[in-house]
């Protein structure tokens, strides 16, 4: 559809301040970390190098005999110069680490997690350097840091719990960016794992009966992962799930024909991919105590008597979670088309 005066083009919408701010929130730094290189980062590295030279030179001159020794202002000024020098050095180190180490990691998620950890560590170091500069001695700094930590620990218990939960998420990886998860009543695709909260792009939800994205964003505190089960549909070793389609048919139906029709429709659509997925599934099961479970490598049809006086015809198959709704809709159309061609053999309940 061509944009009109009443329907502005998407690029125009992205220029609106509110949409621009939202897009920044939904695009975490480092998510799709286009690995920084020396070629693209030469300007920032040049600025850092210039500042290091200027601050280092000023500190050297301050320590020389040109100024009066023992002056309180001089000593404090030297500490400020040293503090600035160390902060710039830390920022330079972060940039070099991202270029030479993080930039060589194989995927976006690994680069994002590593960048988050390095950035957090650098800011902790900057806070420590700043605090030691403002206080006269390391002893005083440590005592003050202990008192401040005690007060902040009591006052900021929830944020600190979320912060430690963030470290737990990075280390134990109950979910990663791009995973489809369910935690509590929230279901969605992980688009950001921040220091204090996680952001999901919701699928399903109260207004939809399918796994289609709802258009809503869900944020929850990271600490929720410590007390609530996490259902991850995108487990890296086996990012698939079992899905089912069921129809109600009468007892007088030709169940063999129903089973053959449903199984064949599913096999033609996803049979080859399913065999590959099941081979992986069996290899994983063989390494666990539940390796005796029978797993078929083709769609399977089951029948079950229901309480409403009909038979449930159920076809079970393997599918990538983010394609579950699309494949299910496609299979339902194909199966119904073939089953309805034989009304004498397939008797559906009448409304």
Secondary structure, DSSP 8 states (H G I E B T S, - for coil): ----SSS--HHHHHTSHHHHHHHHHHS-TTTT-----HHHHHHHHHHHHHHHHHHHHHHHHHHSTTS-TT-HHHHHHHHHHHHHHHHHHHHHHHHHHHHHTGGGSSSHHHHHHHHHHHHHHHHHHHHHHHHHHHSSSHHHHHHHHHHHHHHHHHHTHHHHHHHHHHHHHHHH-SS-TT-EEEETTEEEEEEEE-SSEEEEEEES-TT-SSSSEEEEEEEEEGGGGGTS-EEETT-TT---EEEEEEEEE-TTS-HHHHHHHHHHHHHHHHHHHHHHHHHHHHHHHTTSTTTT----SS-EEEEEE-TTSSEEEEEEEEE-GGGHHHHHHHHHHHHHHHHTT-TTT--B---
